[in-house]
Amino acid sequence: MFDLNKNYMELFFAVLMIIGLIIALISPSAAISYLIAFLAGIFAGRLMFDRKNKIHLPYIMIIAGFFIGYLIGVYYGNRRVVIVLFAIGAVVGYKLYE
């Protein structure tokens, strides 16, 4: 039986992976794909800042789910640039809230 209290991380991982895939497939150009990756990084950095003194692993897995889905779906643009922009956005988001 599926217990939401114990398996919420896996559920959100799968749901956000699908959402990331859909968002990546909808984006019409490389510039928009890069912007979305940067903004997603900022949101990830903010989430990590909010959770800095609490448990991290479930939230890292949920962020990774979205990002993996997004990377799979990126058609326009370079995947390496998307990874770098996501990482830069995560650092910027963390530092902005610090």
C-alpha positions in Angstrom: 0.0 0.0 0.0 1.2 3.5 -0.8 1.8 5.5 2.3 2.0 9.2 1.5 3.7 10.2 4.8 6.6 7.8 4.0 6.8 8.0 0.2 6.1 11.7 -0.5 9.6 12.2 -1.8 9.1 9.6 -4.6 5.7 10.9 -5.5 6.9 14.5 -5.8 10.0 13.4 -7.6 7.9 11.7 -10.3 5.4 14.5 -10.6 8.0 17.2 -10.8 10.0 15.2 -13.3 6.9 15.1 -15.6 6.2 18.8 -15.0 9.9 19.6 -15.9 9.6 17.5 -19.0 6.4 19.3 -20.1 7.8 22.7 -19.4 11.0 21.9 -21.4 9.0 20.7 -24.3 6.8 23.7 -24.3 9.6 26.3 -24.3 9.9 27.6 -27.9 13.6 28.8 -27.9 17.0 28.3 -26.3 16.8 31.7 -24.6 13.6 30.8 -22.8 15.0 27.4 -21.9 18.0 29.0 -20.4 15.9 31.6 -18.5 13.7 28.8 -17.1 16.7 26.9 -16.0 18.1 30.0 -14.2 14.8 30.8 -12.5 14.4 27.1 -11.4 17.9 27.4 -9.9 16.9 30.5 -8.0 13.9 28.7 -6.6 16.1 25.7 -5.7 18.6 27.9 -3.9 15.8 29.6 -2.0 14.4 26.2 -1.0 17.8 25.1 0.2 18.3 28.3 2.2 14.9 27.7 3.9 15.9 24.2 4.8 19.6 24.9 5.7 19.2 23.7 9.3 16.7 20.9 8.6 16.8 17.7 6.7 17.9 18.2 3.0 17.7 14.9 1.2 13.9 14.8 0.3 14.1 18.4 -1.0 17.3 17.7 -3.0 15.6 14.7 -4.6 12.5 16.7 -5.4 14.6 19.4 -7.0 16.6 16.8 -8.9 13.4 15.2 -10.2 12.3 18.5 -11.8 15.8 19.2 -13.1 16.2 15.7 -14.6 12.8 16.0 -16.3 13.7 19.4 -17.6 17.1 18.1 -18.9 15.4 15.2 -20.7 13.0 17.6 -22.4 15.3 20.4 -23.4 15.2 20.4 -27.2 16.5 23.9 -27.9 19.8 24.9 -26.4 22.8 23.1 -25.0 22.3 20.9 -22.0 25.6 21.9 -20.5 24.6 25.5 -20.5 21.3 24.6 -18.9 23.2 22.7 -16.1 25.6 25.7 -15.6 22.7 28.2 -15.5 20.8 26.1 -13.0 23.8 25.9 -10.7 24.5 29.6 -11.0 20.8 30.3 -10.3 20.9 28.1 -7.2 23.9 29.9 -5.8 22.4 33.3 -6.6 19.1 32.3 -5.0 20.8 31.0 -1.9 23.0 34.1 -1.6 20.0 36.5 -2.2 18.2 35.0 0.8 21.3 34.8 3.0 
